[in-house]
Amino acid sequence: SVVNSAKQVGQLTYSGAVAAALSPDGKEAIVKTYAGLQHYVRRDNESFLQMFQNPFKPLPYRTEVQGEAVTFAISNGGYFTLSEKGIFNDLNLYYYKRK
């Protein structure tokens, strides 16, 4: 069997990341914390490590209880966030359309 191991290759300028997503075309990423969403754009011929060293833009986000998921829409026309169920009965899937 094969054992994979993680190796730290960089560090974000903030803490508390709970999720991340890569756009369908690989040119953008969103990093989610409980408090917000950070949007990164990857320049031509730039590595992912270099992309995460670039300045980011905060994205619109409605704070969720235990909001621990983010993903781009397959059409790349927006993004979704989702809470972890935990002790709550209801889950809300939020869609944020690009402007």
C-alpha positions as CSV (number, residue, x, y, z in Angstrom):
1,S,0.0,0.0,0.0
2,V,1.0,3.6,-0.6
3,V,1.2,6.1,2.2
4,N,0.8,9.8,1.3
5,S,2.2,12.5,3.6
6,A,1.6,16.2,3.7
7,K,4.4,18.7,3.5
8,Q,4.0,22.4,4.4
9,V,5.2,24.5,1.4
10,G,3.7,27.9,2.4
11,Q,1.6,29.8,4.8
12,L,-1.5,32.0,4.4
13,T,-1.5,35.5,5.9
14,Y,-4.5,34.6,8.1
15,S,-5.6,31.6,10.1
16,G,-8.7,29.6,10.5
17,A,-9.1,28.1,7.0
18,V,-11.8,25.5,7.0
19,A,-12.3,24.9,3.3
20,A,-10.9,25.7,-0.1
21,A,-12.1,25.4,-3.7
22,L,-10.4,25.6,-7.1
23,S,-12.4,27.0,-10.1
24,P,-13.2,24.6,-12.9
25,D,-10.6,26.3,-15.2
26,G,-7.9,26.3,-12.4
27,K,-7.4,30.0,-12.6
28,E,-9.1,31.0,-9.3
29,A,-9.4,29.7,-5.8
30,I,-11.5,30.5,-2.7
31,V,-10.3,29.9,0.8
32,K,-13.1,29.9,3.4
33,T,-12.8,30.8,7.1
34,Y,-15.7,30.9,9.5
35,A,-15.7,34.7,9.1
36,G,-15.3,35.1,5.3
37,L,-14.2,34.1,1.9
38,Q,-10.9,35.0,0.3
39,H,-10.7,35.0,-3.5
40,Y,-7.4,34.5,-5.3
41,V,-6.6,34.8,-9.0
42,R,-3.8,32.7,-10.6
43,R,-1.8,34.6,-13.2
44,D,-0.5,32.9,-16.4
45,N,2.3,30.4,-15.7
46,E,2.0,30.9,-12.0
47,S,2.1,28.0,-9.5
48,F,-0.6,27.4,-6.9
49,L,1.9,28.3,-4.2
50,Q,2.6,31.7,-6.0
51,M,-1.1,32.3,-6.4
52,F,-1.7,32.0,-2.6
53,Q,1.1,34.6,-2.0
54,N,-0.8,37.2,-4.1
55,P,-3.2,39.6,-2.5
56,F,-6.7,38.3,-2.2
57,K,-10.2,40.0,-2.4
58,P,-12.9,39.2,0.1
59,L,-16.1,37.8,-1.5
60,P,-19.7,38.4,-0.5
61,Y,-20.6,35.9,2.3
62,R,-23.5,35.5,4.7
63,T,-22.0,34.1,7.9
64,E,-23.3,30.6,8.6
65,V,-23.3,28.6,11.8
66,Q,-20.5,26.0,11.2
67,G,-20.1,27.1,7.6
68,E,-17.5,24.7,6.5
69,A,-17.8,24.2,2.8
70,V,-17.3,26.2,-0.4
71,T,-17.2,25.3,-4.1
72,F,-17.4,27.0,-7.5
73,A,-20.4,26.4,-9.7
74,I,-19.5,24.1,-12.6
75,S,-20.5,26.9,-14.9
76,N,-18.1,29.2,-13.0
77,G,-20.9,31.7,-12.8
78,G,-20.7,31.9,-9.0
79,Y,-20.0,29.8,-5.9
80,F,-21.8,27.9,-3.2
81,T,-21.4,27.7,0.6
82,L,-22.9,25.1,3.0
83,S,-23.0,24.6,6.7
84,E,-22.3,21.4,8.6
85,K,-25.4,20.0,10.1
86,G,-24.2,19.5,13.7
87,I,-27.0,19.9,16.2
88,F,-29.3,21.9,13.8
89,N,-32.1,20.3,11.8
90,D,-31.9,22.6,8.8
91,L,-29.0,23.1,6.3
92,N,-28.8,26.0,3.9
93,L,-27.0,25.8,0.6
94,Y,-26.2,29.4,-0.4
95,Y,-25.5,30.4,-4.0
96,Y,-23.6,33.7,-4.8
97,K,-23.9,34.7,-8.4
98,R,-20.9,36.6,-9.9
99,K,-21.5,40.2,-10.6
